[in-house]
Amino acid sequence: MNAMGTYGDTYGIHGNNNESSIGKYVSQGCVRMHSADIEKLEVGTPVAITYSYKSFVDLTSVYGYKFKGYKMKNN
């Protein structure tokens, strides 16, 4: 489900206070992240939402982004 009032191209990316919900199908389409990780993002940071078995490093080259070596917490 997309964010209310959009045409299926806008989703929320946010931190949360329920660490066990990260990586689970528990919302209406939002991407849940560890709060400490989301605080490192800036408004306007480009994101690519995709389904892939490739690593983040591999996906950065597919989408033309530069990988900065940031490591996110494991689920």
C-alpha positions as CSV (number, residue, x, y, z in Angstrom):
1,M,0.0,0.0,0.0
2,N,1.3,3.5,-0.8
3,A,1.2,6.5,1.4
4,M,-2.2,8.1,1.6
5,G,-3.0,10.6,-1.1
6,T,-0.3,9.4,-3.5
7,Y,-0.4,7.4,-6.7
8,G,1.5,4.3,-5.5
9,D,4.9,5.9,-5.8
10,T,5.4,7.2,-2.2
11,Y,6.3,5.2,0.8
12,G,7.4,6.0,4.3
13,I,10.9,5.2,5.5
14,H,11.1,5.6,9.3
15,G,12.6,4.5,12.5
16,N,10.5,2.8,15.1
17,N,10.4,1.8,18.8
18,N,9.7,-1.9,18.1
19,E,13.0,-3.5,17.0
20,S,11.4,-6.9,16.4
21,S,9.2,-5.5,13.7
22,I,12.1,-4.6,11.4
23,G,12.1,-6.7,8.3
24,K,8.6,-8.1,8.9
25,Y,5.4,-7.5,7.0
26,V,3.7,-5.5,9.7
27,S,2.9,-2.2,8.1
28,Q,1.0,-0.8,5.1
29,G,4.1,-0.6,3.0
30,C,6.4,1.5,5.1
31,V,10.1,0.6,5.4
32,R,11.0,0.3,9.1
33,M,14.6,0.8,10.1
34,H,16.5,1.0,13.4
35,S,16.1,4.5,14.7
36,A,19.9,5.0,15.0
37,D,20.2,4.1,11.3
38,I,17.4,6.3,10.1
39,E,19.0,9.3,11.9
40,K,22.0,9.0,9.6
41,L,19.9,9.7,6.6
42,E,19.2,13.2,5.3
43,V,15.9,14.4,3.8
44,G,16.2,14.0,0.1
45,T,18.6,11.1,0.2
46,P,17.9,9.0,-2.9
47,V,16.6,5.5,-2.2
48,A,15.9,2.5,-4.4
49,I,13.3,0.0,-3.2
50,T,13.8,-3.3,-4.8
51,Y,13.5,-7.0,-4.3
52,S,16.8,-8.7,-4.8
53,Y,19.1,-11.4,-3.5
54,K,22.1,-9.2,-4.3
55,S,24.1,-7.5,-1.6
56,F,23.8,-3.7,-0.9
57,V,27.3,-3.3,-2.4
58,D,26.2,-5.0,-5.7
59,L,23.0,-3.0,-5.8
60,T,24.9,0.3,-5.5
61,S,26.7,-0.4,-8.7
62,V,23.4,-1.5,-10.4
63,Y,21.7,1.8,-9.5
64,G,24.9,3.9,-10.0
65,Y,25.3,4.9,-6.4
66,K,28.6,5.1,-4.5
67,F,28.9,2.7,-1.5
68,K,30.3,4.5,1.5
69,G,31.0,1.4,3.6
70,Y,28.2,2.1,6.1
71,K,27.1,-1.0,7.9
72,M,23.6,-1.4,9.2
73,K,22.6,-3.4,12.2
74,N,21.7,-7.1,11.6
75,N,18.0,-8.1,12.1
